[in-house]
Structures are given as C-alpha cells and as structure tokens.
Amino acid sequence: MAWTLVNPIAQLVIFTVVLGRVLTVDTPHYAVFLCCGLLCWNAFSESLTMAAAAIVNTRYVLYQPGFRTSMMPVVFVAMGQVHFVLSLSILATLMAYHHVPIGWPVLALPVLLVVQAALTLALAFPLAAVSVSFYDAKHLLSVALRFLFFLTPILYATDRFTGTLHVFFWLNPLTHLIRGYRAIFMDGAWPDWPALAGVAAFSSVALVIGYRFFESRRFRFIEDIE
C-alpha cells in the first residue's frame, strides 16, 4: 500500500511546486485540483500499460486448461482501480489541510469509478490482443500516453479554451471524468450527468467491440507468442 502512494505523492509534490509556486497557476486549492486529475490519470494509464502486456508477460496461463484469457485485462484494470481507491487517502489529506468540505455529492463516486473502469477496460482488451502479435505496441502506447497526459486537463482547467481546443477537450472522455471528480471533491456539486452518461454510453459500446476483438484473436495467442 505504501508503494502505491509513493508515485502519486511524488508527482503531486513536483507539479505543485513547479506549477503552483514557480509558474503560479491561478487556481484555488491547486494541490487538491491537481490531485483529482493525477489520481484519475494514474489509474487509467497504469491500468492500460499493465493490461497491454497482460498476455505477453503471463503467457504461461495460455497453457492452463479452462482458463479464460479475457480475465487477464480485467484483473489488471481492477488492480488499477484498487490503487486509485487507496490513493484517495492522499486526496482526503489535502482536502483536510485546505479545509475543503465533503458534501453529499461524494455519493456519486462509485458511479465515476464504474464508468472509469468500463472506459479503461474497453481500451485494455484490444491493446492486450494487439500486443501479442505486435511487440512494439507497448512502445507506441507509452508515446501516446505522454501526449494524452498534456492534452487532458490534469494540470490546468479548460474554462479559458474556446473553438477547436474546446471541442477536443469535450470529445476526450477523461475530461468529463476528471471534471466529475473535481465537482464532487472540490465544489461539493454533483457531476455533469449528461456528459457522464455520454462517457458511459461510449465506454459500453467500445467495451463490447473491444471484447469481441479480443475474443476473435485469442485462439492465435499461443501461435503468435511462439
């Protein structure tokens, strides 16, 4: 549990010092603001990274009779969600330090967790399948995640963006998840339900497609690995 908290704490300290003190980002309770985005992002990116290598790194399970290989991405995404829940202790500490109260909207947290897990798993299934036959997929994923990190409102708010950038942020499902966490933890408000419903609908459709793609390729896993 301690090691689970080290990475988000280190990131939080670095970004808070650089952006909150050196560059002086004009955002109230910036440490809490930043923590909401970082915790969500870490759970998403770590789950995808682990799930992408789920089959390649645990190839011995392919030879176990009766074992469903589709459970491997599920396991790693579930681990990411558990790490996220444990990391909420950091957020709770920051909220107490900055005297940010917790209201009834925190009851929406399980809904956000479920939507986030569905979105992550929808991407984890095809990534796990592609990585078996295309070894460089993990390197491409690493590059893509680096770009996506700065194109997701983790370090900054999107209120001042207009035009094309505003449309891009609106189309990014992580934007609505992070805004949802900030709404319930920082503003004591309920998340944007229509936006969250849109993310849930997209995640559900993508999950079905991703799972079917995974199942269509799983019979080739042993051949591709060997």
Helices and strands as residue ranges (DSSP letters): H 2-15, I 16-22, H 30-52, H 54-57, G 59-63, H 71-97, G 104-108, H 109-133, H 137-150, H 163-171, H 173-182, I 183-187, H 193-217, G 218-220, H 221-225
